[in-house]
Amino acid sequence: MTYRTASLYPALFLACISTVIAAQEPNPTSHPDQQAHPQVEMRDGIAYYKVQVVERNLPAIDYFHRSGATHIGFEGTSMLPQAKGEAKVESNNGRTSIDVEIENLSPANGFGPEYLTYVLWAISPEGRPVNLGEVLPTGSRDKSHITATTNLQSFGLMVTAEPYFAVTMPSDLVVAQNVVIGSTAGIVSPVNAHFTLLPRGAYANTAGRHTVLHPITRKERTPLELYEAENAVMIATAAGAEQYAPESIAKANTDLQNAEDLNLHKSNSKETITYARNAVQTAEDARIMTIRKIKEEDDAAQRAARVQAEQNAQTAQDQARQAQLAQQQAEQAQQEAQLHQQQEAAQRAQAEAAAAEAQARARQAQLAQQQAEQSAQQASQQAEQARERLRTQLNAVLQTQETARGLIMNLSDVLFDFNKYTLKPEAREKLAKISGILLAYPDLKVQVEGYTDNIGSDDYNQNLSEKRANGVRDYLVSQSVAEANITAEGYGKSNPIADNSTNSGRAQNRRVALVVSGASIGIGHEQPPAAQVAPQPQPPAQEVTPAKPSVPSTVIPQ
């Protein structure tokens, strides 16, 4: 079995990632396509992993209700061949008690830094695993012991290396399994390891049987349960528990912190172990909740993708139904042709021609749709290019800005005689240049809008804005711009663009705006926004009449 990946990752990190994408609730160290310590070969910068898989059969024994206990043996797998042991199994009403003693279990972290302990599993004949508990050293040399109960009656037993005791699925590192010995009583049947229950029913030859130089054991001053708690919290966090199970992972972190504090002060070892085991259980619950919620999100995303695909295929389905209808008509014509042997050849040809025509229409419809989309995209790009080119040309004459209404140019009132609508020579020169540019775009529409400041009466300002707008329109028409493409409106002192309480603000508000729009630049014609009037300043001591308006200071936009 060989596969490749673009980069190398630590074993623990890969294990955490695999739990996120799995459809079930796997062991945190299970890998979907690789064993715990695969050999790595680099080819052209790509890492290739080689895994040798050896299948084994696990016998399941039916411990039917009987008087007295029965004994079974334990032997090591290829991962830990020196392991051996024996178990006493006694079936009672409603439960089965198991007493296991195993020898020569080397420290679990010899299989990798993420493995800290061993767990005993009962596997039903259908492949359902049940965690029977942690296999702990008894204190005597090279011996470990565990006493457990289960509600199963028929099962096989195996021991796996695990990152912590509260895992819900066995890892691939099976180090020992039960075997039938001469004193075994019961019905023996092979275990059928269903894929939906066990990640893999295989064992890998690894170098895990060789322990590390300084393994973590229970002889150290720090309890092994504390290392398991740190491992469990780290794995759950890497799986995404902080996002999907924040309350559970927070409780696990609290229990872990309490255990570390107690261990630091050497106050109470039993209480330290209690907090550590609580942290392991809570972290495993958080990891399982995370896997389930991620699976729910993935399912929802797949459902949404299917709905989107159905919507996208709706048009194609309509065309397919039309082609199918044409084909049905052709088949009906062919059946009628069979009733009239003399016309059989002609009717068959007619049916085939109809089917071919239907397919051609479907292809033509698809081609027309593609061409329409391409044309629309091309037209949009051409309009954008034309709009930018026009804006550049107009901006060379008057300052031009692009808005949702179109390209807007403002003529300051400095280009008119004082309080009049007569265009000065400089204004006519600029408008003549603008006219020359507009003549190159026959479809463009020009909205000429006149505005004033708030000095003077409403009627006077409205009349002056209309005359100035009409004066600009008339001049553009005199320069051969199509009269039908130009409209003029006066808006008086509405829609100010600056503060009317200052001279500079009033100078900006006294303007004539040219709004250019049209299909060729991709902007439709729009009216200016609803009239808005700036707040009136305090009334002057004497009313200002239109005959003697103040002379504002203006700046011609560049």
Secondary structure as a PSIPRED ss2 file (coil, helix, strand):
# PSIPRED VFORMAT (PSIPRED V4.0)

   1 M C   1.000  0.000  0.000
   2 T E   0.000  0.000  1.000
   3 Y E   0.000  0.000  1.000
   4 R E   0.000  0.000  1.000
   5 T E   0.000  0.000  1.000
   6 A C   1.000  0.000  0.000
   7 S C   1.000  0.000  0.000
   8 L C   1.000  0.000  0.000
   9 Y C   1.000  0.000  0.000
  10 P C   1.000  0.000  0.000
  11 A H   0.000  1.000  0.000
  12 L H   0.000  1.000  0.000
  13 F H   0.000  1.000  0.000
  14 L H   0.000  1.000  0.000
  15 A H   0.000  1.000  0.000
  16 C H   0.000  1.000  0.000
  17 I H   0.000  1.000  0.000
  18 S H   0.000  1.000  0.000
  19 T H   0.000  1.000  0.000
  20 V H   0.000  1.000  0.000
  21 I H   0.000  1.000  0.000
  22 A C   1.000  0.000  0.000
  23 A C   1.000  0.000  0.000
  24 Q C   1.000  0.000  0.000
  25 E C   1.000  0.000  0.000
  26 P C   1.000  0.000  0.000
  27 N C   1.000  0.000  0.000
  28 P C   1.000  0.000  0.000
  29 T C   1.000  0.000  0.000
  30 S C   1.000  0.000  0.000
  31 H C   1.000  0.000  0.000
  32 P C   1.000  0.000  0.000
  33 D C   1.000  0.000  0.000
  34 Q C   1.000  0.000  0.000
  35 Q C   1.000  0.000  0.000
  36 A C   1.000  0.000  0.000
  37 H C   1.000  0.000  0.000
  38 P C   1.000  0.000  0.000
  39 Q E   0.000  0.000  1.000
  40 V E   0.000  0.000  1.000
  41 E E   0.000  0.000  1.000
  42 M E   0.000  0.000  1.000
  43 R E   0.000  0.000  1.000
  44 D C   1.000  0.000  0.000
  45 G C   1.000  0.000  0.000
  46 I E   0.000  0.000  1.000
  47 A E   0.000  0.000  1.000
  48 Y E   0.000  0.000  1.000
  49 Y E   0.000  0.000  1.000
  50 K E   0.000  0.000  1.000
  51 V C   1.000  0.000  0.000
  52 Q C   1.000  0.000  0.000
  53 V E   0.000  0.000  1.000
  54 V E   0.000  0.000  1.000
  55 E E   0.000  0.000  1.000
  56 R C   1.000  0.000  0.000
  57 N C   1.000  0.000  0.000
  58 L C   1.000  0.000  0.000
  59 P E   0.000  0.000  1.000
  60 A E   0.000  0.000  1.000
  61 I E   0.000  0.000  1.000
  62 D E   0.000  0.000  1.000
  63 Y C   1.000  0.000  0.000
  64 F C   1.000  0.000  0.000
  65 H C   1.000  0.000  0.000
  66 R C   1.000  0.000  0.000
  67 S C   1.000  0.000  0.000
  68 G C   1.000  0.000  0.000
  69 A C   1.000  0.000  0.000
  70 T E   0.000  0.000  1.000
  71 H E   0.000  0.000  1.000
  72 I E   0.000  0.000  1.000
  73 G E   0.000  0.000  1.000
  74 F E   0.000  0.000  1.000
  75 E E   0.000  0.000  1.000
  76 G E   0.000  0.000  1.000
  77 T C   1.000  0.000  0.000
  78 S C   1.000  0.000  0.000
  79 M C   1.000  0.000  0.000
  80 L C   1.000  0.000  0.000
  81 P C   1.000  0.000  0.000
  82 Q C   1.000  0.000  0.000
  83 A C   1.000  0.000  0.000
  84 K E   0.000  0.000  1.000
  85 G E   0.000  0.000  1.000
  86 E E   0.000  0.000  1.000
  87 A E   0.000  0.000  1.000
  88 K E   0.000  0.000  1.000
  89 V E   0.000  0.000  1.000
  90 E E   0.000  0.000  1.000
  91 S E   0.000  0.000  1.000
  92 N E   0.000  0.000  1.000
  93 N C   1.000  0.000  0.000
  94 G C   1.000  0.000  0.000
  95 R E   0.000  0.000  1.000
  96 T E   0.000  0.000  1.000
  97 S E   0.000  0.000  1.000
  98 I E   0.000  0.000  1.000
  99 D E   0.000  0.000  1.000
 100 V E   0.000  0.000  1.000
 101 E E   0.000  0.000  1.000
 102 I E   0.000  0.000  1.000
 103 E E   0.000  0.000  1.000
 104 N C   1.000  0.000  0.000
 105 L C   1.000  0.000  0.000
 106 S C   1.000  0.000  0.000
 107 P C   1.000  0.000  0.000
 108 A H   0.000  1.000  0.000
 109 N H   0.000  1.000  0.000
 110 G H   0.000  1.000  0.000
 111 F H   0.000  1.000  0.000
 112 G C   1.000  0.000  0.000
 113 P C   1.000  0.000  0.000
 114 E C   1.000  0.000  0.000
 115 Y C   1.000  0.000  0.000
 116 L C   1.000  0.000  0.000
 117 T E   0.000  0.000  1.000
 118 Y E   0.000  0.000  1.000
 119 V E   0.000  0.000  1.000
 120 L E   0.000  0.000  1.000
 121 W E   0.000  0.000  1.000
 122 A E   0.000  0.000  1.000
 123 I E   0.000  0.000  1.000
 124 S C   1.000  0.000  0.000
 125 P C   1.000  0.000  0.000
 126 E C   1.000  0.000  0.000
 127 G C   1.000  0.000  0.000
 128 R C   1.000  0.000  0.000
 129 P E   0.000  0.000  1.000
 130 V E   0.000  0.000  1.000
 131 N E   0.000  0.000  1.000
 132 L E   0.000  0.000  1.000
 133 G E   0.000  0.000  1.000
 134 E E   0.000  0.000  1.000
 135 V E   0.000  0.000  1.000
 136 L E   0.000  0.000  1.000
 137 P E   0.000  0.000  1.000
 138 T C   1.000  0.000  0.000
 139 G C   1.000  0.000  0.000
 140 S C   1.000  0.000  0.000
 141 R C   1.000  0.000  0.000
 142 D C   1.000  0.000  0.000
 143 K E   0.000  0.000  1.000
 144 S E   0.000  0.000  1.000
 145 H E   0.000  0.000  1.000
 146 I E   0.000  0.000  1.000
 147 T E   0.000  0.000  1.000
 148 A E   0.000  0.000  1.000
 149 T E   0.000  0.000  1.000
 150 T E   0.000  0.000  1.000
 151 N C   1.000  0.000  0.000
 152 L C   1.000  0.000  0.000
 153 Q C   1.000  0.000  0.000
 154 S E   0.000  0.000  1.000
 155 F E   0.000  0.000  1.000
 156 G E   0.000  0.000  1.000
 157 L E   0.000  0.000  1.000
 158 M E   0.000  0.000  1.000
 159 V E   0.000  0.000  1.000
 160 T E   0.000  0.000  1.000
 161 A E   0.000  0.000  1.000
 162 E E   0.000  0.000  1.000
 163 P C   1.000  0.000  0.000
 164 Y C   1.000  0.000  0.000
 165 F C   1.000  0.000  0.000
 166 A C   1.000  0.000  0.000
 167 V C   1.000  0.000  0.000
 168 T C   1.000  0.000  0.000
 169 M C   1.000  0.000  0.000
 170 P C   1.000  0.000  0.000
 171 S C   1.000  0.000  0.000
 172 D C   1.000  0.000  0.000
 173 L C   1.000  0.000  0.000
 174 V E   0.000  0.000  1.000
 175 V E   0.000  0.000  1.000
 176 A E   0.000  0.000  1.000
 177 Q E   0.000  0.000  1.000
 178 N E   0.000  0.000  1.000
 179 V E   0.000  0.000  1.000
 180 V C   1.000  0.000  0.000
 181 I C   1.000  0.000  0.000
 182 G C   1.000  0.000  0.000
 183 S C   1.000  0.000  0.000
 184 T C   1.000  0.000  0.000
 185 A C   1.000  0.000  0.000
 186 G C   1.000  0.000  0.000
 187 I E   0.000  0.000  1.000
 188 V E   0.000  0.000  1.000
 189 S E   0.000  0.000  1.000
 190 P E   0.000  0.000  1.000
 191 V C   1.000  0.000  0.000
 192 N C   1.000  0.000  0.000
 193 A C   1.000  0.000  0.000
 194 H C   1.000  0.000  0.000
 195 F C   1.000  0.000  0.000
 196 T C   1.000  0.000  0.000
 197 L C   1.000  0.000  0.000
 198 L C   1.000  0.000  0.000
 199 P C   1.000  0.000  0.000
 200 R C   1.000  0.000  0.000
 201 G C   1.000  0.000  0.000
 202 A E   0.000  0.000  1.000
 203 Y E   0.000  0.000  1.000
 204 A E   0.000  0.000  1.000
 205 N C   1.000  0.000  0.000
 206 T C   1.000  0.000  0.000
 207 A C   1.000  0.000  0.000
 208 G C   1.000  0.000  0.000
 209 R C   1.000  0.000  0.000
 210 H C   1.000  0.000  0.000
 211 T C   1.000  0.000  0.000
 212 V C   1.000  0.000  0.000
 213 L C   1.000  0.000  0.000
 214 H C   1.000  0.000  0.000
 215 P C   1.000  0.000  0.000
 216 I C   1.000  0.000  0.000
 217 T C   1.000  0.000  0.000
 218 R C   1.000  0.000  0.000
 219 K C   1.000  0.000  0.000
 220 E C   1.000  0.000  0.000
 221 R C   1.000  0.000  0.000
 222 T C   1.000  0.000  0.000
 223 P C   1.000  0.000  0.000
 224 L H   0.000  1.000  0.000
 225 E H   0.000  1.000  0.000
 226 L H   0.000  1.000  0.000
 227 Y H   0.000  1.000  0.000
 228 E H   0.000  1.000  0.000
 229 A H   0.000  1.000  0.000
 230 E H   0.000  1.000  0.000
 231 N H   0.000  1.000  0.000
 232 A H   0.000  1.000  0.000
 233 V H   0.000  1.000  0.000
 234 M H   0.000  1.000  0.000
 235 I H   0.000  1.000  0.000
 236 A H   0.000  1.000  0.000
 237 T H   0.000  1.000  0.000
 238 A H   0.000  1.000  0.000
 239 A H   0.000  1.000  0.000
 240 G C   1.000  0.000  0.000
 241 A H   0.000  1.000  0.000
 242 E H   0.000  1.000  0.000
 243 Q H   0.000  1.000  0.000
 244 Y H   0.000  1.000  0.000
 245 A C   1.000  0.000  0.000
 246 P H   0.000  1.000  0.000
 247 E H   0.000  1.000  0.000
 248 S H   0.000  1.000  0.000
 249 I H   0.000  1.000  0.000
 250 A H   0.000  1.000  0.000
 251 K H   0.000  1.000  0.000
 252 A H   0.000  1.000  0.000
 253 N H   0.000  1.000  0.000
 254 T H   0.000  1.000  0.000
 255 D H   0.000  1.000  0.000
 256 L H   0.000  1.000  0.000
 257 Q H   0.000  1.000  0.000
 258 N H   0.000  1.000  0.000
 259 A H   0.000  1.000  0.000
 260 E H   0.000  1.000  0.000
 261 D H   0.000  1.000  0.000
 262 L H   0.000  1.000  0.000
 263 N H   0.000  1.000  0.000
 264 L H   0.000  1.000  0.000
 265 H H   0.000  1.000  0.000
 266 K C   1.000  0.000  0.000
 267 S C   1.000  0.000  0.000
 268 N C   1.000  0.000  0.000
 269 S H   0.000  1.000  0.000
 270 K H   0.000  1.000  0.000
 271 E H   0.000  1.000  0.000
 272 T H   0.000  1.000  0.000
 273 I H   0.000  1.000  0.000
 274 T H   0.000  1.000  0.000
 275 Y H   0.000  1.000  0.000
 276 A H   0.000  1.000  0.000
 277 R H   0.000  1.000  0.000
 278 N H   0.000  1.000  0.000
 279 A H   0.000  1.000  0.000
 280 V H   0.000  1.000  0.000
 281 Q H   0.000  1.000  0.000
 282 T H   0.000  1.000  0.000
 283 A H   0.000  1.000  0.000
 284 E H   0.000  1.000  0.000
 285 D H   0.000  1.000  0.000
 286 A H   0.000  1.000  0.000
 287 R H   0.000  1.000  0.000
 288 I H   0.000  1.000  0.000
 289 M H   0.000  1.000  0.000
 290 T H   0.000  1.000  0.000
 291 I H   0.000  1.000  0.000
 292 R H   0.000  1.000  0.000
 293 K H   0.000  1.000  0.000
 294 I H   0.000  1.000  0.000
 295 K H   0.000  1.000  0.000
 296 E H   0.000  1.000  0.000
 297 E H   0.000  1.000  0.000
 298 D H   0.000  1.000  0.000
 299 D H   0.000  1.000  0.000
 300 A H   0.000  1.000  0.000
 301 A H   0.000  1.000  0.000
 302 Q H   0.000  1.000  0.000
 303 R H   0.000  1.000  0.000
 304 A H   0.000  1.000  0.000
 305 A H   0.000  1.000  0.000
 306 R H   0.000  1.000  0.000
 307 V H   0.000  1.000  0.000
 308 Q H   0.000  1.000  0.000
 309 A H   0.000  1.000  0.000
 310 E H   0.000  1.000  0.000
 311 Q H   0.000  1.000  0.000
 312 N H   0.000  1.000  0.000
 313 A C   1.000  0.000  0.000
 314 Q H   0.000  1.000  0.000
 315 T H   0.000  1.000  0.000
 316 A H   0.000  1.000  0.000
 317 Q H   0.000  1.000  0.000
 318 D H   0.000  1.000  0.000
 319 Q H   0.000  1.000  0.000
 320 A H   0.000  1.000  0.000
 321 R H   0.000  1.000  0.000
 322 Q H   0.000  1.000  0.000
 323 A H   0.000  1.000  0.000
 324 Q H   0.000  1.000  0.000
 325 L H   0.000  1.000  0.000
 326 A H   0.000  1.000  0.000
 327 Q H   0.000  1.000  0.000
 328 Q H   0.000  1.000  0.000
 329 Q H   0.000  1.000  0.000
 330 A H   0.000  1.000  0.000
 331 E H   0.000  1.000  0.000
 332 Q H   0.000  1.000  0.000
 333 A H   0.000  1.000  0.000
 334 Q H   0.000  1.000  0.000
 335 Q H   0.000  1.000  0.000
 336 E H   0.000  1.000  0.000
 337 A H   0.000  1.000  0.000
 338 Q H   0.000  1.000  0.000
 339 L H   0.000  1.000  0.000
 340 H C   1.000  0.000  0.000
 341 Q H   0.000  1.000  0.000
 342 Q H   0.000  1.000  0.000
 343 Q H   0.000  1.000  0.000
 344 E H   0.000  1.000  0.000
 345 A H   0.000  1.000  0.000
 346 A H   0.000  1.000  0.000
 347 Q H   0.000  1.000  0.000
 348 R H   0.000  1.000  0.000
 349 A H   0.000  1.000  0.000
 350 Q H   0.000  1.000  0.000
 351 A H   0.000  1.000  0.000
 352 E H   0.000  1.000  0.000
 353 A H   0.000  1.000  0.000
 354 A H   0.000  1.000  0.000
 355 A H   0.000  1.000  0.000
 356 A H   0.000  1.000  0.000
 357 E H   0.000  1.000  0.000
 358 A H   0.000  1.000  0.000
 359 Q H   0.000  1.000  0.000
 360 A H   0.000  1.000  0.000
 361 R H   0.000  1.000  0.000
 362 A H   0.000  1.000  0.000
 363 R H   0.000  1.000  0.000
 364 Q H   0.000  1.000  0.000
 365 A H   0.000  1.000  0.000
 366 Q H   0.000  1.000  0.000
 367 L H   0.000  1.000  0.000
 368 A H   0.000  1.000  0.000
 369 Q H   0.000  1.000  0.000
 370 Q H   0.000  1.000  0.000
 371 Q H   0.000  1.000  0.000
 372 A H   0.000  1.000  0.000
 373 E H   0.000  1.000  0.000
 374 Q H   0.000  1.000  0.000
 375 S H   0.000  1.000  0.000
 376 A H   0.000  1.000  0.000
 377 Q H   0.000  1.000  0.000
 378 Q H   0.000  1.000  0.000
 379 A H   0.000  1.000  0.000
 380 S H   0.000  1.000  0.000
 381 Q H   0.000  1.000  0.000
 382 Q H   0.000  1.000  0.000
 383 A H   0.000  1.000  0.000
 384 E H   0.000  1.000  0.000
 385 Q H   0.000  1.000  0.000
 386 A H   0.000  1.000  0.000
 387 R H   0.000  1.000  0.000
 388 E H   0.000  1.000  0.000
 389 R H   0.000  1.000  0.000
 390 L H   0.000  1.000  0.000
 391 R H   0.000  1.000  0.000
 392 T H   0.000  1.000  0.000
 393 Q H   0.000  1.000  0.000
 394 L H   0.000  1.000  0.000
 395 N H   0.000  1.000  0.000
 396 A C   1.000  0.000  0.000
 397 V C   1.000  0.000  0.000
 398 L C   1.000  0.000  0.000
 399 Q C   1.000  0.000  0.000
 400 T E   0.000  0.000  1.000
 401 Q E   0.000  0.000  1.000
 402 E E   0.000  0.000  1.000
 403 T C   1.000  0.000  0.000
 404 A C   1.000  0.000  0.000
 405 R C   1.000  0.000  0.000
 406 G C   1.000  0.000  0.000
 407 L E   0.000  0.000  1.000
 408 I E   0.000  0.000  1.000
 409 M E   0.000  0.000  1.000
 410 N E   0.000  0.000  1.000
 411 L E   0.000  0.000  1.000
 412 S E   0.000  0.000  1.000
 413 D H   0.000  1.000  0.000
 414 V H   0.000  1.000  0.000
 415 L H   0.000  1.000  0.000
 416 F E   0.000  0.000  1.000
 417 D C   1.000  0.000  0.000
 418 F C   1.000  0.000  0.000
 419 N C   1.000  0.000  0.000
 420 K C   1.000  0.000  0.000
 421 Y C   1.000  0.000  0.000
 422 T C   1.000  0.000  0.000
 423 L E   0.000  0.000  1.000
 424 K C   1.000  0.000  0.000
 425 P H   0.000  1.000  0.000
 426 E H   0.000  1.000  0.000
 427 A H   0.000  1.000  0.000
 428 R H   0.000  1.000  0.000
 429 E H   0.000  1.000  0.000
 430 K H   0.000  1.000  0.000
 431 L H   0.000  1.000  0.000
 432 A H   0.000  1.000  0.000
 433 K H   0.000  1.000  0.000
 434 I H   0.000  1.000  0.000
 435 S H   0.000  1.000  0.000
 436 G H   0.000  1.000  0.000
 437 I H   0.000  1.000  0.000
 438 L H   0.000  1.000  0.000
 439 L C   1.000  0.000  0.000
 440 A C   1.000  0.000  0.000
 441 Y C   1.000  0.000  0.000
 442 P C   1.000  0.000  0.000
 443 D C   1.000  0.000  0.000
 444 L C   1.000  0.000  0.000
 445 K E   0.000  0.000  1.000
 446 V E   0.000  0.000  1.000
 447 Q E   0.000  0.000  1.000
 448 V E   0.000  0.000  1.000
 449 E E   0.000  0.000  1.000
 450 G E   0.000  0.000  1.000
 451 Y E   0.000  0.000  1.000
 452 T C   1.000  0.000  0.000
 453 D C   1.000  0.000  0.000
 454 N C   1.000  0.000  0.000
 455 I C   1.000  0.000  0.000
 456 G C   1.000  0.000  0.000
 457 S C   1.000  0.000  0.000
 458 D H   0.000  1.000  0.000
 459 D H   0.000  1.000  0.000
 460 Y H   0.000  1.000  0.000
 461 N H   0.000  1.000  0.000
 462 Q H   0.000  1.000  0.000
 463 N H   0.000  1.000  0.000
 464 L H   0.000  1.000  0.000
 465 S H   0.000  1.000  0.000
 466 E H   0.000  1.000  0.000
 467 K H   0.000  1.000  0.000
 468 R H   0.000  1.000  0.000
 469 A H   0.000  1.000  0.000
 470 N H   0.000  1.000  0.000
 471 G H   0.000  1.000  0.000
 472 V H   0.000  1.000  0.000
 473 R H   0.000  1.000  0.000
 474 D H   0.000  1.000  0.000
 475 Y H   0.000  1.000  0.000
 476 L H   0.000  1.000  0.000
 477 V H   0.000  1.000  0.000
 478 S H   0.000  1.000  0.000
 479 Q C   1.000  0.000  0.000
 480 S C   1.000  0.000  0.000
 481 V C   1.000  0.000  0.000
 482 A C   1.000  0.000  0.000
 483 E H   0.000  1.000  0.000
 484 A H   0.000  1.000  0.000
 485 N H   0.000  1.000  0.000
 486 I E   0.000  0.000  1.000
 487 T E   0.000  0.000  1.000
 488 A E   0.000  0.000  1.000
 489 E E   0.000  0.000  1.000
 490 G E   0.000  0.000  1.000
 491 Y C   1.000  0.000  0.000
 492 G C   1.000  0.000  0.000
 493 K C   1.000  0.000  0.000
 494 S E   0.000  0.000  1.000
 495 N C   1.000  0.000  0.000
 496 P C   1.000  0.000  0.000
 497 I C   1.000  0.000  0.000
 498 A C   1.000  0.000  0.000
 499 D C   1.000  0.000  0.000
 500 N C   1.000  0.000  0.000
 501 S C   1.000  0.000  0.000
 502 T C   1.000  0.000  0.000
 503 N H   0.000  1.000  0.000
 504 S H   0.000  1.000  0.000
 505 G H   0.000  1.000  0.000
 506 R H   0.000  1.000  0.000
 507 A H   0.000  1.000  0.000
 508 Q H   0.000  1.000  0.000
 509 N H   0.000  1.000  0.000
 510 R C   1.000  0.000  0.000
 511 R E   0.000  0.000  1.000
 512 V E   0.000  0.000  1.000
 513 A E   0.000  0.000  1.000
 514 L E   0.000  0.000  1.000
 515 V E   0.000  0.000  1.000
 516 V E   0.000  0.000  1.000
 517 S E   0.000  0.000  1.000
 518 G E   0.000  0.000  1.000
 519 A H   0.000  1.000  0.000
 520 S H   0.000  1.000  0.000
 521 I H   0.000  1.000  0.000
 522 G C   1.000  0.000  0.000
 523 I E   0.000  0.000  1.000
 524 G C   1.000  0.000  0.000
 525 H C   1.000  0.000  0.000
 526 E C   1.000  0.000  0.000
 527 Q C   1.000  0.000  0.000
 528 P C   1.000  0.000  0.000
 529 P C   1.000  0.000  0.000
 530 A C   1.000  0.000  0.000
 531 A C   1.000  0.000  0.000
 532 Q C   1.000  0.000  0.000
 533 V E   0.000  0.000  1.000
 534 A C   1.000  0.000  0.000
 535 P C   1.000  0.000  0.000
 536 Q C   1.000  0.000  0.000
 537 P C   1.000  0.000  0.000
 538 Q C   1.000  0.000  0.000
 539 P C   1.000  0.000  0.000
 540 P C   1.000  0.000  0.000
 541 A C   1.000  0.000  0.000
 542 Q C   1.000  0.000  0.000
 543 E C   1.000  0.000  0.000
 544 V C   1.000  0.000  0.000
 545 T C   1.000  0.000  0.000
 546 P C   1.000  0.000  0.000
 547 A C   1.000  0.000  0.000
 548 K C   1.000  0.000  0.000
 549 P C   1.000  0.000  0.000
 550 S C   1.000  0.000  0.000
 551 V C   1.000  0.000  0.000
 552 P C   1.000  0.000  0.000
 553 S C   1.000  0.000  0.000
 554 T C   1.000  0.000  0.000
 555 V C   1.000  0.000  0.000
 556 I C   1.000  0.000  0.000
 557 P C   1.000  0.000  0.000
 558 Q C   1.000  0.000  0.000
